[in-house]
């Protein structure tokens, strides 16, 4: 716990990821001054900051932050858990109020938004941090060290599979709207793409074999890896043995045909992310830029169908 308590505001407090931010703010010894969400089912706040103010209208939230400044109470950080398409505007809100921004993935949806935010960061003198928690996972740190210390010219073969079943509600929410979420590759895959490029280097080729509302698959050639990837929110894509167990999520990363296990160890990664940020060592815009570019290219790529080196799961998908 850090000695100097900081003041936080949180946007998107009704979202499922917000609880990890509430916990991180509390566990790092800081205060939540105010939070915002258009939905008012936010009883979870009582477990962490019952004295915090809450708003459902952005205008009143904005006015409240300004009012507190006039009373001498300044917001040091704004945590952003809002829908993806609002991240850019909410980051700008934070910096305009002279607060640093802590934003969930993806930082923004489009590459040109990254460049504009870099300029805004310089203008305001404040920082923008992205939650890239997989970079803090002990097993993934160990893997990066192994790759960095391995043969310089070795190219690794990777199969990434992630299926996380979602019901019909998903497609009626902002997550099912590609203009608001960026689609499946962005919504559930951006942290994997960040992890892979962090470990295996820059993108040299980016192909898309399948692109549907509920699944997307493709091939990435990175500096040190060939990656076949498959992402889905469709329970029909689950392997038979997973369905038979009644499970609704399947995650697999095979490195040269050997399963790489990183299922555990996620519980405290947001708190660790906050500790790094509070110490001035968080992941900023430059770290987030690569994955924003990757998912943007995937979203806008020409779909080539099952040609070339494609993920084995693609065989059972009809284009």
Secondary structure, DSSP 4 states (H G I P E B T S, - for coil): --SS--EEEEE-TTSTTHHHHHHHHHHTT-EEEEEE-SS---GGGGGT-TTSEEESSHHHHHHHHHHHHHTT----EEEE-S-GGGHHHHHHHHHHTT-EEEEPSSS-SSHHHHHHHHHHHHHH---EEE--GGGG-HHHHHHHHHHHHS-TT--EEEEEEEEE---THHHHSGGG-HHHH--HHHHTTHHHHHHHHHHH--EEEEEEEEE-SSEEEEEEEETTEEEEEEEE--GGGS-HHHHHTT--EEEEEEETTEEPP--S--TTHHHHHHHHHHTT----HHHHHHHHHHHHHHHHSPB--S-SS--GGGGG---
